[in-house]
């Protein structure tokens, strides 16, 4: 049974240091999602982006990043690696790269679906018609993180972007029948605990199917390079509260968690998470998809990454799901 918290309740729990929250979230995870962990193969297919978000290493104005764009063959090779490693979902993630038109993305989706796997897109804001074309081509999910629901903070971090359009995109995706993923960054400059509580309420209001939480990690080639803070515990607390409020959704143990805390993903799995995304990107490009520094596993092959993840999951008594990982899949 889901919990109901007021904003004041959420703020109080977020400020607390009690570990009972994590135990409760893990218990609810087990009750609603079982002991299965869904694997989703991440394919970072382009690091070219037209946006200039202040926190992101892929921002347009960063001249120090080595840009790349995978070919269709390279992307499909990554997909084959995922299938080989018995991963039943791939996540096509990239910057907002205008080279990849809706027709190109739709063509890719159709080719990937021939492998009988689920397809998640994470390619930023698109028009309703583009979303519709992706759905028609066979895309199953779309990941579009809100990052913060504080409108002023959002505006300050995303030059020339519209908060209202971001929210509208999420509702458009819902209306088209996508499983919708979103999430937030915890520990942004000028972000309040009250703001994080509002993020959590927003995720429930839109009935998100997946919510990913990541701690803010400053990048040396961004305007926020000097803002550093360890946000692991607070990120974990936000994640655990989301599990209590939305017991049947999918929640990833994000790579960012492990970038700031040794074994961070396992800790997250023990605190309410039930998804992990092993990286299937070619190692020759992976290091250049540097949203934040210190990313884990950048030199590991796709096979090594998958084996390592599976070993860690099994070490805590959890099982690898053989399903495609939809919200209703509990095995």
N, C-alpha and C positions, 0 to 999 in steps of 0.2 A: 504493500500500500504506500502510495506517495505521501510525502510530508507536505504540509502547508506552512510556509513561513511568511511573516510580514517583512517589509523592508527593514524595520528595526530589529527583528529577530536575526535576519541575515547579517546585518552589521555587527551585532553582538557576537555572533558565532565566528565571524571573520576576524574579529579582534581577540578572540579567545586563544589560549595556548593548549587547550585540552585535546588529547588524542582520541577521545571517544568518538568524535565525528568520523574519523577514518575507519574505525571499527564498524560503525553503523553503516557507512557507505559500502564497505566490503560485504557486509551481511545482506544488504539490499541487492547489491550486484549479484551475489550468489543466488538469491531467491528469484530474481527476475531474469537473469541472463545465464545462470548456470556457471560451470567452471570452464567454459570454452572461451578461447581468445581468437578473435578474427584477425587474419593477416591481410594486409592490403599493400600490394607492391607499388612503391612510389617511383614514378618516372618523371624526373625533372627535365623536361624536353626543351626548354628555352629559358635563358636568363636575361633575355632582352625585354625591357619594360618601358612603357611610355609614361608611367607614373613617377612621382617624386616624393613618395612617403618618407618622412623625416627619419624613421627608424630602420629602414630596409637597405641592406647592402646592394640590392639590385636596382636601386633608384636610378632614374635616368641620368642625373647629374654626377653619378659616381664614375669617374673616368679611370679608376684603378682596377675595375673588374674586367676580366677577360671574357668577352661576350661569346656566346655560342647558341646554336640552333640545331637541334638534331634533325636529320632527314627522316623521311617516313620509314625507310629501311632500318635505320638505327632505332627508332621508336619501337618498331615491330620486333626487332631483336631483343629489346628489353622486355617486351610482352612475352616472348617465347621463354626467356629466362624465368619470368614469374610463373608461367605455366609449368615449366620443368621442375620448379621448386614447390609445386602443388599449392600455389597461391591463387585463389579464385576471384580476386578483385584487383584491378590496377587503378592507380590514381594518376591521371595525366595532369601534372602541375607545372605551371610556368608563369612567367611575368606576363603582363598585358602586352603581348607581342602582336602587332597588327598584321604581320606577315601571315599568321595563321587565321585566315578568314573562316567564316562559318562553313563554307563549302569544304575547305581543307580539313577542318576539325570533324565535320560530319563523315567525310570519306574515311578518316582514320578510325572513327568509332565503328563504322560498319566492318572494317577489316579486323578490328580487335574482337568484335562480337562473334566472329567465326570460331574463336577459340572457346566459346561457351563460358565466358567469365563476365563478371560485372564490371562496369566502367564508371568511374567517378571522374568528373572534370573539376579542376581547380585553376581556372584561367581568368578570373576577375569578372568585372562587370560587362555584360553584353545586353543587347536589346531583347525585348520579348520575342521577336521573330527569330533571333539567333538561338535563344534558349529552346524555342519550339522546334527548330531544325535539329538541334542536338538530341532532343528527346525522340523525335521521329527516327533519327538514325540509330537509336538504341541505347543512348546514355541512361544510366540508372540513377546516378547521384550527382549532386553538384555541391562543392565545398566553397563557401564564400564567407569568410570571417568578417564580422562586423568590427572587431578589434576593440572598440569602445562605444558605448551608447551615450556617452557624454558628448552632446552635439558640439560644444565649444572646443573640447579637447580633440574630437575627431577632425574638426575644421583646421585646427592648428597643426595637426600631424599630417594632413592630406591636402596639400596645396591644389587648388582648382578642382577638388573633388566635392561631390555632394553627398552628405549624409542621407538625405531623403532618397536619393537615387539608389544608394546602397540597400536601404531597407526595402525599397520598392522591388529591387531585383530579387530579394529573398522571397517576397510574397508572390512574385511572378513565377519563380521556380516551384513554389508550393502549388500554385494553381495549375501548373503543367504536369504535376504528378511525379516530380523528382523527389527522391529522398534528399532532404536538404541538411547540409552540414554548415555550421558556423562556429564562432568562438571568439575569444578575446585574448589580449595580451595583458598580463598582470605585472604591475610595477612600472607603468609608463610615468614619465615626468608629469607632475600635477594631477595624477589620478588619485581620487579619494576612495576610501573604503565604501562610502555611500554609492559612488559610481559603480564599483564592482558589484554591489548588491543589485543595482538597477540592471546591470548586464545579465545577471542570473535570472531576474524576473522577465527580462526581454526574451531570453531563450525559451522560457516556458510559455510565454504569450504567443510566440510564433510557432510553437510546437515543433521545434527543431528535432530532426531525427538523429543527428550526431552533433556533439559539441566538443571542440578541441580547445584546451587551455594551455597556454605557454607562458613561461616567465620572460619578461623583457630582458634582452641581452644586447648591450650597446655594441654598435659596429664602428670601428675606427674611421671609416670613410663616410660617415653620416653626420649631420648636424648635432646628433645626440651622443656623439662619441665619448663625451666626458661624464655622462650620467651612468653610474654603475651602482648596482644594488643586488643583493641576493634575494630573489623573490620566490624561491622554491616552496617554502612552507605555505606561503599565502596562495600560491598557484594551486597547490595540493588541496588547500582548504576550499577554494572556489570550486575545484573539480568535484570534490566529495559532496558539497552542497548540491551541485547540479544532479548528482546521482540520486540523492534523497528526494529532490523535487521532481525528477524525471526518471523514474526507476527502470523504464524499459528501453531507453535510448542507447545508442552506441557512444562510448567515450574512449578516445585514444589515449594511451600513455605516450605522450609526445616526445620526439627526439630532443626538443629543447629542455625538457625536464632532466634528461640525462647529461645534457651539456653543462648544466650548472650544479648537478648533484650526482656523484657516483652511484650507479645502480638506480638512477631516478625513475626509469621506466618500470622496474620491478616494484619499487615503492608505490608508484601510481597504480599498478595492477592490484596491489594489496589495499588500495584506498578507493576503489570504485571503478577503475578503468577496465575495459574488456577488448580493446583493439590495439594492435601495434602495426606500424607501417615500415617494414623492411625496405631499404633503398635498392631499387633495381636499376638505377641509372648507371651507365657506363662510367667506370672509375676515372677515365680520362677527362670527364667533364664534371664529375660530381663536386670536386673542390671549388669549382667556379660558380656553383649555385649557392652562394654565400649570403643568405638573407641575414644571418648573424654569424659571428666568428665562433670557432671552437666546435663546429658540428662534428658529431660522432660518426664513425664508420666511413669516412670519406675515401679511405684507401682499400676497403674490403670489397672483394668481388661480390656480385649478387648472390652467388651460392653460399659464400662464407657468411654474408650478412644474414641470410635466411636461416642457415644452420645455427648460428649463434643465438638468434632470437628464439628459435624453437627450443634450444637447449635451456635457455633461461626460463622460458615459460614452463617447461616440464619440471624444472628444478623446484618450483613452488607448488607443484601438484595441480597445475592447470593443464588443459588439453588444447590442442590446435583444432579449431573448427574446420570441418570439411565443406561447410556451406559457403554461399556467396556473401554472407554477412549482412543481410538486410535486418531492419529493426525487429522483424518478427522471427528471425532465426536465433534460436537459443541453444543450438547444438553445433 
